[in-house]
Amino acid sequence: MGATVTLNGHSLGTLTDQFMRYQFDVTSILSRTSNVLQVVFPKNYGIPTQGRFMACSGGWDWAPYSQTKDATGATTFSQGIWKDVYIVNTPNVLLTAVVPQIHWLGEYPTSPLPNSASTTAGFNVTVRAVFEQTSNRVVSGKLEVHGSWSRTAMVAKEINIPSSKGEHVEEISFPSAVKDVLLWWPNGNGEQHLYNLTITFTPSSGSPLTTSRRVGFRVFALVTADDSNPARLHGKTGSGNHTMKFRVNGMNLWSRGGNMIPMDNFEGRAEAGAFQRLVDSAKAGRFNTLRVWGGGMFYYNAFYDACDEAGLLLYHDMMYAQGGHSPTANSIQRAEIIHQVRRLSHHASIAIWDGCNECGGQGVYSSFVVTTVASVDQSRPVWPSCPSSGWVSGVDTLYGLPNGKPLIPVSNAASTDEIFKNQHLGLGQIEEHGPYKHGSGWPAVNGDPHIRWFPANVPPALPDFPAATGPYRAGYYASEFGCVGFSSFASMQSTLSSHNWGLHAKPLYQRNYPCDNIIKVYFGINQNLDPIGKEAFAKQLYQCMIGQMLELKSDIEVRRAGNTFGTVTWQLNEIWPTGGWGSVEYGTVNFTSGQILGGRWKPLQYTFRQSSFQDIFATCGANAFCFVKNDSPFKQDVIVTVDLLHLTTGKRFRSFTERTALEAGAGISRWFCANKNCNNLPQVLGQAGCVSTGRDCIFDITVSHANNNEVIMSNIVAITNPGNMTLNQVTISHTVSQVQGNSVHVQLSVNGGVAMYVFLTTAVGGTWSDNVLVLVPGEPVTLTYHFFGTPNRQAFIESLTIEHVKLYQ
C-alpha cells in the first residue's frame, strides 16, 4: 500500500512501510502563502511494499476477506493515511528517541521480592538519548535526566553533538543503584508503581528540549532451565529445554490471558477509549498476560500505557507473519524495527520481544529481526518466534537476556512444518500452539461443510495418573489455543438485515466460521440451524457462545491438571462482529451500530473471571478424580468443598469437604476423590440421588480460606452437555433499581428449578459485575451494571435480555 509524497510539486519520497515514522526536510520547499501536500496511492497497489503493512488487512480466519492484492500478492483491505501528518519548526538538533535500560543489580531472586527495592540491591538505570543533527555545526550543551522516584534522582553531563548530519546517541547512567522505588507487579500480584523519567537537553544557545517517559521497576526472567539452584546456571548461554515460564520479581508466575489482534480492520478508526476498555476487560477477567500477535500492528501509545497501568505483561511479536509478510534484511525494515523498539522500550508491560508469528525463528528472523531488536534493547528477553524452542546461543540462560553473542535458534526439525507438527503433538516442546476447535458443518468462507465432530469433554477428562506438578518440574507454555464462537445477538443484529438473522443466512458465508459443530456437540445433533428470525438467531448465537465457553473451560481445566505455566487463549478480541475466536466482542463504536466501547464480554470471558483464571482453583473430572491447585506465589490454607446440585429441585448434597495446606506455587496441586470412598462417577452420583448419567445434577465446587471461610473460587462443572440436562420450565424474575451513582442493581430470582447459564445482555454500554449464572430457587442474586457514560436506566430496561439453557431447549 505504498504512496508517493510531493509538496508544492517537489517529490519528497516514496512511502512503503506502515510501521515507519517518515520525516522530510521541507525548509527549501515551503511557500509563505499556500502549500499543497499530495499523498498519492497508485491504482492496483502498484508500489511494492514487501508486505510492510498489517498482515490481516485483507483477511484472516477471523477477519473480513477482500479480493484485492498488492504488487507482491499480499491481500489488502484499505489504503490511506492512518496517522498524523504535521509540520514542525526544528531547532539545530532534534531529540528523536529515548531508550531507558533498567537492569536488576541483585542476585537472581527465587522467591517474591519485598515491594520496596530499598532493602534490596536496586537497579541500574541507563538512558540512551537519540539526537538528530539538522545544522552543520557542533551543538554543545547539558543533558539531564530526572527520576520522579526521588527529589535527588538526577544525573547530568555535558555533551557535544557533532556537526555531521544524522543520528548521534548519548548514554547517561545514574551513578549509583536506584533503590528508593516500589516495584511494578503483574495484575493480581500487587500494584503497578510507575515513575517519570524526564530528559532535558539544554544547548549552550537556544531553547531546551524536554521529553519524558514513564517507567516501572521489575525483575523479569524468561525461565527455560531448572532455576531452583541459580548458581548452576550462572555464566551459561542459550535456552534450556526444561520448561517455559515467567518469573517476575522473584515469584513463579502462572501466565494467563489472550492474544491481542487489531481492534478494527480500518486501523485509523482506533480510539484511546476503546483500547482502555479492552485492557480493562482483560484486567477484570484476571488476565496477567497479552500476546501482541505478529500479523497485526504496533499499537497506539494508549494501548501500551493502559497495559502498564493494568499490570498486563506483553509477549510482543515483531510484525511478521504468513501471507506475504516475511522479513527482508534491508535498511527500511531495520529502520522500522529500531524505531518501534525505541518507541516502546520504556513500557514496563513489555516483557518479551520475539521475531514473528509461527515462522520458526530460523534464518533471517534470528540473524536480522531479533538481532536488530537486541541491538536496541538489552533489558528484555528475546525469543526466536511464537512458538519456539529457544536459543542455542545469544542469551544468558538465567534471564533470557541478550548477551551480545550471535543469536542461534534451536533447530529441532528439518522443516517448519515438522516443528509445528511436533509442537502440536507435544513432542519435547516447551511452548505450543493449539489445538483449535474450528467451526464446521456449513460452507462458510472458512468452514468445512462436513461436521468435524469432537469430544465435548464435559466433565473434563482429567488424567487417571496425574503428572507431577510444581514450580521446578518440567513444564510448558501454551501461547495459542482456542474455540470458535459468534458474538451476541445484541452485537450481530445491527450488522444484518432482519431477513438475514440466522446462522445459515447468505451473508453469514462471509462471517468466517460456522458454528454448527459447536452447537450440535453441546446442544444435540438434531438442532436445526436453518431458521431465520429474531428468536431463531438469538438461540443460535446463545448456544454457540455457551458451546465456546464449555469447550475452552474444560480445555483449560485439563491443562491445569498438568504443569502448565502459560495459558494464553486464541484470542481476546474480535475485529468485526463475526464467527471468530474472541472472548470479547468487537469494540469499535460510532461506525457500526450495536457495539459498545471496547466490546461486550462473551460468556467465556466471565468464566475466566469466575474460575478458569483464578490462581487458586479446583475441579472434578469424568473419572471422579478432582484436584485443587495453587498457582499463586504464596502458601495457601484452604477448604475445598464438592457439592452435587440437583437441577430440578435446587437441593445440594455434600459429597466431599477437606481442609488442605498448599505450598507456594505456581503449579502446586493436590488430588482427591469426589467422595471419601473414591467411588467412580456413577456411584458418586447415585450416592447423591442423581441419575447415573448426571443429566439431573451438576458439580458445585468451592475453595475457601480456612481462616475466615471467605470463598476464593466457585466452579460449576457440568456432568453432561446442556442439551442433555434435565431442566424444568422455570420463571426468572428480575427488578432493576434506580440509578445509584453510575450504576443500577439487578436482582434475579428463579422459581420452579435451577436455571443454567443465565446470560444477560443490553444495548447500553457498560459492564456487569457477574454474568453467566446458575440461579437456584431460594437463592436470589444481585448484579451491578456500571454504565460507561451517562446512565440511561430506561434504555437499559428496554433492551435487557435474559437467556438461559431451558429457554431454548
Secondary structure, DSSP 8 states (H G I E B T S, - for coil): --EEEEETTEEEEEE--TT-------TTT--SS---EEEE--GGG-S--TT-S-TTTT-BTTB---SEE-TTS-EE---S--S--------SEEEEEEEEEEEE-S---SS---SBGGGS--EEEEEEEEEEE-SSS-EEEEEEEEETT-TT-EEEEEEEE-SSSEEEEEEEE-SS-B-S-B-B--TTSS-B--EEEEEEEEESSS--EEEEEEE----EEEE-S--SSGGGTTT-BS--SS--EEEETTEEE-EEEEEE--S-SSGGG--HHHHHHHHHHHHHTT--EEEE-TTS----HHHHHHHHHHT-EEEEE-S-BTTTB----SHHHHHHHHHHHHHHTT-TTEEEEES-BSS-S-THIIIIIIHHHHHH--SS-EESSBS---EEESBBTTT--B-SS--EE---SSSHHHHHHHHHHTSS-SEEEEEEE--BSS--TT-BSS-------SS----SS-----TTS--EEEEEEEE-B---HHHHGGGS-GGG-STTSGGGGGSB---HHHHHHHH-TT------SHHHHHHHHHHHHHHHHHHHHHHHHHHHHS-EEEEEES-S--SSSSBBS-SB-----SSSTT--TT--B-HHHHHIIIIIT-SEEEEE-TTSEEEEEE-SSS-EEEEEEEEEEETTT--EEEEEEEEEEE-S-SSEEEEEESSTT---HHHHHHHTT--TT-TTEEEEEEEEETTT--EEEEEEEESS-GGG------EEEEEE---BTTEEEEEEEEESS-EEEEEEE-SS-EEES--SEEEBTTB-EEEEEEESSS--HHHHHHH-EEE-TGGG-
